[in-house]
Amino acid sequence: MLCTYYAVKADDCPVIDNGKYVVDEEDPFLASSCQLACKLCDAQAEYLEDEEDYDDGEAEEDEDDIEADEGQNEQLDESNHFEGTAGTEDDIERSLGDLEGISMNDDTGYFVKSNWGVDQFVLHGWEDEFNEIMEETDEYMTSLLDANNYEQYNEYYDRLQQEICRNTDPMCSLWAADGACEEFDDDDDGDEEEDEDKQEMAGKCGPACGFCEDIDYKRRCPPFEVNDGAWSKPGDVDSFFKRITTDPYYQEQYGPMEIIGNPEKDYNMPWIVTFDNFLTDEECARLSVLGEIEGYERSMETGDDPEDAHRRTSTNSWCKSTCYEDAVTQRVHRKLDNFTLIPHQNSEYLQLLRYKPGQQYKEHHDYIVGEEEYPQGPRILTVFMYMNDVEKGGGTHFSDLNITVQPKKGRVLLWPSVLNDYPFLLDLRTTHEALPVEAGTKKASNAWFHQREHKTNSDLHCT
């Protein structure tokens, strides 16, 4: 297919060397390797005959090869109308389901200039469908610069539109016209193979498919250093918890405090700490209302399998947009920033939770394996805020430690997800579960902190 592409693309079928059009008599790429596509069989023979140091025996052998190639292509002509011949319009329509078999030459179609990558090839008789895709591509690529957060992330969108997202195959628009992009649904159903296929399609035909934001994050997202983070050094976990448990300011502001787990007293114990008055009554009430406004939906785990739906039966809403901009929400975020001293952008948007009687979240860990390789890095700290008292049940239970913390209005519970000595690695000791609510309703809020920026990367679909 490359031979045909270069033959149609260039009027005089120039020589190619290292991907560039050059004239190099010592290495006539197209004349020697793409004779049929360039119709240069005779020219090649003349070239070889003119060589002073040419060996007659080798010439006869090469001519035999050319004749064999011609015979092979005659067979292709008989079996496939798209290999070197025009065919009828009906033939073209019947073969669109297998566009890989179509040769790009003057008989089957022509090239159209594109602003979003390589020039696109259109089959005769398919101009209407092709032009519709080309128009949709222009509209989609232009819309990237109309994103709601363009002003905030203009460098990202400019680079995505102008450099990263490109049609790299001349067949992209035809594939899109034939429905190849529609094979991928928008559901985040955890199908890794389909996600990888869509990512591959995005890298090849992002503009034509409208898949620019599905391009592999390593190419598309802001660069990062894997070993950089808020807690990047051994001892950073201990330093954080020592600060909040020894500085009298935090006890005065949010106490009484209880140190439930302290590795300085028991090496096998992780840090587990509570402050009973972290949220005010007003903050608890407002976050509860915002949860209702945003709308509670069935909570899902990362990569949730429908067969495991019984593991997590609570409902939740994410405090984004209007909820995030609310004055009380902003006050809570400022409080979290001043308390943790971890950059604000490293925290996720608040997850507002509601558990009704019988609802629970069975044993799990907040650390998501694989995130250490992503721009945001892994979760390092959970700040869990209880927004009401629960009549019975609903405690947070650390399974391996036999520790249960009961909900209390305004209480905050903190624990690390990573090891003190290796703060990018999961600490299995903080595996936990939300016990079933036996009476009443439990409302709470999760604030998860990552090694690196999460909000920015979430906004740019880089998480």
KARAQUI-V283758 format. One record per residue. RES is the residue in one letter. PHI is phi in whole degrees, 0 to 359 (* if undefined). PSI is psi in degrees with one decimal (NA if undefined). BURIAL is b if it has 9 or more other ideal C-beta (glycine too) atoms within 8 Angstrom, else e. Layout:
res=(RES RES)
phi=(PHI PHI)
psi=(PSI PSI)
burial=(BURIAL BURIAL)
This chain:
res=(M L C T Y Y A V K A D D C P V I D N G K Y V V D E E D P F L A S S C Q L A C K L C D A Q A E Y L E D E E D Y D D G E A E E D E D D I E A D E G Q N E Q L D E S N H F E G T A G T E D D I E R S L G D L E G I S M N D D T G Y F V K S N W G V D Q F V L H G W E D E F N E I M E E T D E Y M T S L L D A N N Y E Q Y N E Y Y D R L Q Q E I C R N T D P M C S L W A A D G A C E E F D D D D D G D E E E D E D K Q E M A G K C G P A C G F C E D I D Y K R R C P P F E V N D G A W S K P G D V D S F F K R I T T D P Y Y Q E Q Y G P M E I I G N P E K D Y N M P W I V T F D N F L T D E E C A R L S V L G E I E G Y E R S M E T G D D P E D A H R R T S T N S W C K S T C Y E D A V T Q R V H R K L D N F T L I P H Q N S E Y L Q L L R Y K P G Q Q Y K E H H D Y I V G E E E Y P Q G P R I L T V F M Y M N D V E K G G G T H F S D L N I T V Q P K K G R V L L W P S V L N D Y P F L L D L R T T H E A L P V E A G T K K A S N A W F H Q R E H K T N S D L H C T)
phi=(* 298 302 295 300 292 294 286 294 248 293 255 49 291 285 240 218 55 81 240 282 218 256 223 293 278 215 282 305 290 294 264 247 229 301 291 297 265 56 243 302 293 297 294 298 296 300 291 293 282 289 294 263 283 266 301 297 292 297 299 296 295 296 298 296 297 297 297 298 297 297 296 288 298 294 296 302 286 264 216 298 270 265 91 228 286 70 265 297 297 300 297 298 292 262 296 289 226 293 297 273 263 278 265 214 299 284 265 178 202 263 236 294 233 275 237 127 292 301 258 265 237 281 303 91 241 297 297 296 297 296 296 295 298 293 297 296 300 296 295 295 293 294 301 271 253 300 302 255 300 301 283 237 298 297 295 292 299 293 298 286 267 232 275 273 217 285 260 237 294 267 306 292 293 300 297 296 271 90 297 285 285 292 257 273 266 286 272 261 78 282 296 295 294 299 294 296 294 297 294 296 297 292 266 225 307 297 296 268 74 247 305 277 256 297 312 301 294 270 265 270 304 293 207 257 303 267 272 177 296 240 263 249 304 99 294 294 300 301 297 289 296 296 285 264 250 282 299 303 291 290 295 282 234 287 288 251 227 265 275 235 219 294 288 261 219 301 278 255 278 288 220 224 235 233 278 228 283 262 278 300 298 294 298 294 291 297 296 295 298 298 293 295 293 96 280 234 304 293 234 270 296 68 301 260 307 290 259 300 290 292 228 247 284 238 208 221 259 274 245 49 300 298 295 279 302 300 290 301 297 294 296 296 297 297 296 299 290 282 273 58 262 310 305 294 282 269 284 297 301 259 266 245 221 242 263 309 89 277 201 221 293 314 199 228 283 293 254 299 107 293 298 266 260 305 281 70 283 293 245 214 251 245 255 248 273 253 199 278 247 302 201 80 81 289 263 247 270 302 282 254 56 241 232 251 274 297 210 305 91 289 240 240 238 205 274 259 236 280 296 281 223 287 253 253 297 257 297 295 265 299 208 211 264 293 301 284 263 206 87 232 253 237 208 219 262 237 259 249 250 298 232 303 254 302 301 292 293 300 261 57 251 260)
psi=(-33.1 -39.2 -47.7 -40.8 -48.8 -34.0 -43.3 -36.6 -35.8 135.8 -41.5 12.9 63.3 166.8 145.9 135.5 121.4 38.8 4.1 150.0 116.6 164.2 111.6 99.8 -19.6 -15.2 69.9 84.8 -54.4 -37.0 -30.1 -27.8 -15.4 45.4 -46.5 -42.8 -36.0 -3.6 45.7 21.3 -46.1 -39.8 -36.9 -43.2 -41.7 -40.6 -45.5 -36.3 -29.3 -12.6 125.8 -34.8 21.1 137.0 126.3 -38.7 -40.4 -33.6 -45.1 -40.3 -42.6 -39.3 -36.3 -39.7 -39.9 -43.9 -38.9 -42.2 -40.9 -42.1 -40.7 -39.8 -29.1 -38.4 -38.2 -38.9 -37.9 -30.4 -19.9 111.5 -19.0 -4.3 84.0 -1.3 162.5 -42.9 177.6 168.4 -35.7 -38.8 -42.7 -45.6 -39.9 -25.9 -0.8 -20.3 -11.8 69.1 -16.9 -24.0 4.4 127.6 141.1 96.1 178.3 -27.5 -34.0 -23.8 -153.9 167.2 145.1 134.9 139.3 143.5 -5.7 46.2 -154.3 155.3 145.0 141.1 134.5 135.4 144.6 134.0 -7.3 24.2 -40.0 -49.5 -40.6 -47.4 -33.8 -43.0 -41.0 -40.5 -42.9 -36.6 -44.7 -44.5 -43.4 -47.1 -36.8 -35.9 -21.4 -29.7 2.5 13.2 148.3 -32.3 23.7 -43.7 -36.9 -35.1 41.0 -34.5 -39.2 -49.1 -38.3 -45.0 -39.8 -45.2 -39.1 -21.6 -42.1 -51.5 108.5 143.2 114.3 -3.1 134.4 -11.8 0.4 -48.8 -35.8 -41.0 -43.8 -41.2 -28.8 3.5 10.8 -33.5 -26.1 -9.5 -18.1 122.1 170.6 1.2 133.2 76.6 9.5 11.8 96.9 -38.3 -43.1 -39.4 -41.8 -39.6 -41.4 -38.9 -40.2 -42.3 -38.8 -39.9 -26.6 -41.7 41.3 -50.4 -47.0 -34.9 -14.1 35.2 23.3 -39.0 6.1 0.1 145.3 130.9 -27.0 -28.1 -34.1 -35.4 163.9 139.4 156.4 160.7 124.9 -34.2 4.3 147.2 169.0 -37.9 77.1 -15.0 150.0 134.3 -12.2 -33.1 -48.3 -42.2 -41.4 -51.4 -31.9 -38.7 -48.4 -18.9 -14.9 -21.5 117.6 -21.6 -44.6 -34.8 -37.6 -39.6 -41.3 -0.4 174.8 152.1 147.1 126.4 102.4 -38.2 129.4 105.5 -16.1 -23.9 -30.5 108.1 -28.5 -1.1 132.1 170.7 128.9 117.4 143.1 149.2 126.2 -12.6 49.4 -46.0 142.8 166.7 -40.5 -43.5 -40.9 -45.0 -42.6 -42.2 -35.6 -43.1 -42.7 -35.2 -41.8 -40.0 -44.8 -31.4 117.8 133.4 162.8 125.6 142.2 148.3 159.0 126.9 31.2 133.8 129.1 -30.3 -18.6 16.4 -26.3 -15.0 -35.7 109.7 6.4 176.6 155.8 165.0 153.1 130.3 79.0 178.8 -119.9 -41.0 -44.3 -36.1 -9.7 143.2 -39.4 -41.2 -43.0 -36.3 -41.6 -41.3 -40.5 -39.2 -42.8 -41.3 -46.4 -29.0 -46.3 -26.9 24.1 136.2 139.2 -40.3 -16.5 -14.4 149.4 163.7 147.0 135.4 114.7 125.9 147.7 126.4 122.5 169.9 132.1 -15.2 150.3 175.2 106.4 174.4 129.0 176.6 144.9 -22.8 130.7 111.9 132.5 -25.1 -19.3 -21.2 -1.8 164.6 -37.6 -17.0 177.1 160.7 134.8 -24.3 135.5 127.3 104.3 120.4 123.1 132.1 -0.3 164.5 145.8 133.9 -46.4 136.6 -168.0 13.7 161.9 115.5 122.6 104.8 -49.0 -12.7 -9.9 45.5 132.0 129.8 124.9 145.7 141.6 130.7 124.2 -13.7 143.3 138.6 128.0 139.9 151.8 152.7 -8.9 164.0 146.8 -41.4 -25.0 78.9 10.9 -3.4 145.0 138.8 101.4 -19.2 -23.5 22.6 137.2 175.7 154.5 111.1 152.0 140.7 128.2 -30.5 139.0 -165.3 139.5 127.1 135.0 173.9 133.7 132.7 108.6 133.5 138.4 166.2 -38.7 -176.4 125.7 -45.9 -47.3 -48.9 -32.1 -43.5 -30.3 13.0 42.4 7.3 NA)
burial=(e e b b b b b b e b e e b b b b b e e e e e e e e e e b b b b e e b b b b b e b b e e b b e b b e e e e e b e e e e b e e b b e e b e e b b e e b e e b b e e e b b b b e e b e e e b b e e b b e e b e e b b b b e e b b e b b e b e b e b b b b b b b e b e e e b e b b b e b b b e b b e e b b e b e e b e e b e e b b b b b b e e b b b b b b b b b b b b b b b e b b e e b e e e e e e e e e b e e b b b e b b b b b b b b b b b b e b b e b e e b b b e e e e e b b b b b e e e b b b e b b e b b b e e e e b b e e b b e b e b b b b b e e e e e b b b b b b b b b b b e e e b b e b b b e b b e e b e b e e b e b e e b e e e e b e b b b b b b b b b e e e b b e b e b b b b b b e b b b e b b e b e e e b b b b b b b b b b e b e b b b e e b b b b e e e b b e b b b b b b b b b b b b b b b e b e e b b b b b b b e b e b b b e b e b b b b b b b b b b b b e e b b e b b e b b b b b b b b b e e b b b b b b b b b b b b b b b b b b b b b e b b)
